Amino acid sequence: MIVNEQIDNPFKPKAARIVRHYDLIKDHRFFQIRHIDMKKAMSFTYNPGQFIMVSIPGVGEAPFSISSTPSRPGILELGIRKVGKLTEALFKKKDNDVIYIRGPYGNGFKLDQMVNKDLIIVAGGLGVIPLRSILYYVLDNRDQFNRVFFLYGTRSPQDFLFKTEFFQIKKRDDIECMYSVDRPDKDWTENVGVVTKLFKELPKIDPKETNAVVVGPPVMYKFVIDEFLKLKIPKNQIQLSLERRMKCGIGKCGHCAIEHLYTCMDGPVFTYWDTLHFRELI
């Protein structure tokens, strides 16, 4: 007897509608999108640190980190930089226009090992886009985590993403936020210098009871990880998200392969311990 079953094709994108968009800084735009199928929208689950593939028919497809939190279902949020053919077409879209998405892909951050621990979140530049997801997840589930420290650095105040909401978060009593820029203007009142200078502002921590995450430009990883190691945080409690050239999202095309690892499946989140065994990771 033949049983007809509808098999979900992992390569087939689903239609989604742009709910809202606005500019963050020059050539960087915030998008809220939602699956047109409301059942799909409300059942779509993911972990902070995962990504989706966004496509426009006739233009192309590219991976983008999810910036929203799974603790607020129904809407997906993305922070996108205009840098190529697809993003240029995406920037021409208006609210209520339809695009296509598939995913989520990747592993995401290991949230279970962070529960009832202190957490240090360090973002540099565009790295704050995926870290915004874990930041809001932690704030929405605040009773599950101990002390939380959020360190964010950019080149200038004009490069500071999500400025209004991050300075609003800074007013909260249940998180310590530290912000820094390399080149301040006359209105900047926070720290000046590279993000690693903010580590001297951290209170004493118990390294075995502390987890750390970092996302930023490649040049930043070595210096931030050095600071984590100075605090004696165990290597398997340091997590970082790495961007590689990803195409299919499901480990079939080989674009993101590093030895036997596929960044789109085994990553993009790795522990520092992982990177010691696969030097090409960072």
C-alpha positions in Angstrom: 0.0 0.0 0.0 1.3 3.4 -0.9 0.9 6.2 1.6 1.0 9.7 0.3 2.8 12.1 2.7 3.7 15.6 2.1 7.5 15.9 2.6 8.8 19.3 3.6 11.5 20.3 1.2 14.3 21.9 3.2 15.3 24.0 0.2 11.8 25.4 -0.3 11.5 28.9 1.2 8.3 30.1 2.9 6.6 33.4 2.1 7.0 36.1 4.7 5.7 39.7 4.9 7.7 42.7 6.0 5.9 44.1 9.0 8.1 47.0 9.7 11.5 48.4 8.8 13.6 51.4 9.6 17.2 52.6 9.3 19.6 51.9 12.1 22.6 53.7 10.8 23.9 54.5 7.3 23.4 51.4 5.0 22.1 49.3 7.9 18.4 48.6 8.2 16.2 46.8 10.8 13.5 44.5 9.5 10.6 42.8 11.3 9.1 40.0 9.2 6.4 37.4 9.8 5.4 34.2 8.0 2.3 34.8 6.0 1.0 31.5 7.3 0.1 32.5 10.9 0.3 28.9 12.2 3.8 28.8 10.8 4.6 32.2 12.3 3.5 31.2 15.8 5.1 27.7 15.7 8.5 28.9 14.3 11.1 28.1 16.9 14.8 28.9 17.1 17.7 29.5 19.4 19.6 32.7 19.9 22.6 32.5 17.5 20.8 30.7 14.7 20.3 32.2 11.2 17.8 32.1 8.4 18.2 32.2 4.6 16.4 35.2 3.0 15.6 35.2 -0.7 14.0 37.4 -3.4 12.9 35.5 -6.5 15.1 36.4 -9.5 17.7 38.1 -7.3 19.2 35.6 -4.9 19.5 34.3 -1.4 21.8 35.0 1.6 22.1 34.0 5.3 21.2 36.5 8.0 21.5 36.2 11.8 18.2 36.3 13.7 18.2 39.4 16.0 14.9 38.8 17.7 14.4 36.5 20.7 12.4 33.2 20.6 10.8 34.3 23.9 8.7 36.7 21.7 7.2 34.4 19.1 5.4 35.4 15.8 7.9 38.0 14.6 11.4 37.6 13.3 13.8 40.6 13.4 16.9 41.1 11.3 19.6 43.7 11.1 20.9 43.9 7.6 23.8 45.8 6.0 23.5 46.9 2.4 26.4 45.2 0.7 25.4 43.4 -2.4 22.8 42.6 -5.0 20.3 40.9 -2.7 20.5 43.4 0.1 20.2 46.3 -2.4 16.9 44.7 -3.6 15.8 44.1 0.0 16.4 47.8 0.8 14.0 48.7 -1.9 11.2 46.7 -0.3 8.4 48.4 1.6 6.3 47.4 4.5 3.8 44.6 3.6 6.0 43.4 0.7 6.6 39.7 0.5 10.0 38.0 0.7 11.0 34.4 1.3 12.8 32.7 4.1 13.9 29.2 5.2 15.4 27.9 8.3 16.4 28.3 11.1 19.9 26.9 10.6 22.9 26.4 12.8 23.3 25.4 16.4 22.8 28.6 18.4 24.3 29.4 21.8 24.3 26.8 24.5 21.7 28.4 26.8 21.4 25.4 29.2 25.0 25.8 30.5 24.3 29.5 31.3 21.4 29.0 33.6 22.0 30.1 37.2 25.4 31.5 36.2 26.9 34.9 35.6 27.0 35.9 31.9 29.3 38.3 30.1 28.1 39.4 26.6 30.7 41.2 24.5 29.7 42.7 21.1 31.8 44.5 18.6 30.3 46.4 15.6 27.8 44.3 13.7 28.3 41.4 16.1 25.6 43.0 18.3 23.0 41.9 15.7 23.0 38.2 16.7 23.9 39.0 20.3 20.8 41.1 20.6 18.8 37.8 20.4 20.5 36.3 23.5 20.4 39.6 25.3 16.6 39.9 25.0 16.2 36.2 25.8 18.1 36.6 29.0 16.1 39.7 30.0 12.8 38.0 29.2 13.9 35.0 31.4 15.8 37.1 34.0 15.2 34.9 36.9 17.1 32.0 35.2 20.4 33.9 35.2 22.7 35.5 37.8 24.5 38.7 37.1 24.5 39.9 33.4 27.1 42.2 31.9 26.7 43.6 28.4 29.8 45.2 26.8 29.4 46.8 23.4 32.0 48.7 21.4 31.9 50.5 18.0 34.2 52.8 16.0 32.1 55.9 16.5 28.7 57.0 17.9 27.5 57.0 14.3 28.2 53.3 14.1 26.3 52.4 17.3 23.5 50.1 16.4 20.1 50.0 18.3 21.3 53.1 20.3 17.9 54.1 21.7 16.9 50.6 23.0 20.4 49.8 24.3 20.5 53.0 26.3 17.1 52.3 27.6 18.3 48.9 28.8 21.2 50.6 30.5 18.7 52.2 32.9 17.6 48.8 34.2 18.8 47.6 37.6 19.2 43.9 36.7 21.9 44.3 34.0 25.2 46.2 33.9 25.8 47.8 30.4 29.1 49.3 29.3 29.4 51.1 26.0 32.5 52.4 24.3 33.6 54.0 21.0 37.0 54.5 19.4 36.3 57.9 18.0 33.9 59.9 20.2 32.0 63.1 19.2 31.2 66.0 21.4 27.9 64.4 22.6 29.3 61.0 23.6 29.3 60.6 27.4 30.3 56.9 27.7 33.7 55.2 27.6 36.3 55.8 24.9 38.6 53.2 23.5 38.4 49.6 22.3 35.9 47.3 23.9 38.5 45.3 25.8 39.1 48.4 27.9 35.7 47.8 29.5 36.9 44.7 31.2 38.6 46.7 33.9 35.1 47.9 34.9 33.9 44.4 35.6 33.5 43.4 39.3 35.1 40.3 40.7 33.7 37.1 39.2 33.9 33.4 40.0 35.2 32.0 36.7 33.7 28.5 37.1 30.3 30.1 37.6 30.6 32.5 34.6 29.8 32.0 30.9 31.0 34.4 28.2 29.9 35.0 24.6 31.5 37.3 22.0 30.6 38.2 18.4 32.4 40.9 16.4 34.9 41.4 13.6 37.6 38.7 13.3 40.4 41.0 14.6 38.5 41.4 17.8 38.3 37.8 18.9 41.9 37.2 20.0 41.9 40.3 22.3 38.5 39.6 23.8 39.3 35.9 24.4 42.6 36.9 26.0 40.5 39.0 28.5 38.2 36.1 29.2 41.3 33.9 29.8 42.8 36.5 32.2 39.5 36.1 34.2 40.2 32.3 34.2 36.9 31.5 32.5 37.1 27.9 31.3 37.6 27.5 27.6 34.4 25.5 27.1 32.4 28.3 28.8 33.5 30.8 26.2 31.2 30.8 23.1 31.8 32.7 19.9 29.8 33.0 16.6 31.8 32.7 13.4 30.6 33.8 10.0 31.7 31.7 7.0 30.5 31.8 3.4 27.3 29.8 3.7 25.1 29.0 0.8 22.7 26.0 1.3 22.3 26.2 5.1 22.0 22.4 5.5 25.6 21.1 4.9 25.2 19.9 1.3 27.1 22.4 -0.8 30.4 22.4 1.1 30.9 26.2 0.9 31.4 26.5 4.7 33.4 23.3 5.3 36.4 23.3 7.7 37.9 19.8 7.7 34.9 17.7 8.8 32.9 20.6 10.2 30.2 22.6 8.5 29.7 26.1 9.9 26.1 26.1 8.8 25.3 23.0 10.9 28.0 22.5 13.5 28.2 26.2 14.0 28.0 29.1 13.6 28.5 29.0 17.4 31.6 27.3 18.7 33.4 27.2 22.1 36.9 28.5 22.4 37.9 24.9 23.1 36.6 24.0 19.6 38.7 26.7 18.0 41.9 25.3 19.5 41.3 22.0 17.7 40.4 23.7 14.4 42.8 26.7 14.0 41.1 27.7 10.7 37.9 28.6 12.7 39.4 32.0 13.8 
